């Protein structure tokens, strides 16, 4: 059973999330807390959860501070951000503070479950929202670094493809996951081979890991 702590200052939302998550097989909410300070107090006498589902805007100890604390103190606990904020600054700051995924509160339960499964099984969840901001963040990096890095040449779909390459899915399964044709997936692969001067799928996976496009 994968354990989850919810950290959000809205009681009604916490209650609703508890009901939804406890309905999912293999997931159990062990704590529903109003802010980061409540979380740190809870953890003084309780074991840490596998996943923390965290909002950003909270009183006393907000999501930025809480995520940074979790990154330093709970090495095996993964943070999934669930918020209404979708601006670049919020997303990038949470990712830099150790969040493993980012999803909006108006997402449907199916997408929410997919995010939880990805965090549990792969350790991270990359969706279009995160990929867009990764590109933005890379393009705002030091110009000297950009000039020698091929990352800024990659499209959002190519970044998403790299994420899937690091799984055990076949190319056909990747095509189905990305809602694209196998021919399009073959084109992404061949283009990446040329852009990155790489010849194998293993090489693509190693590139993604070396450049911290995914976490393992």
Secondary structure by P-SEA (a helix, b strand, c coil): cbbbbbbcccaaaaaaaaaaaaaccccccccccccaaaaaaaacccccccccccccccccccaaaaaaaaaaccccbbbbbbcccccaaaaaaaaaacccccccccccaaaaaaaaaaaaaccccccaaaaaaaaaaaaaccaaaaaacccccccaaaaaaaaaaaccccaaaaaaaacccaaaaaaaaaaaaaaaccccaaaaaaaaaaaccccc
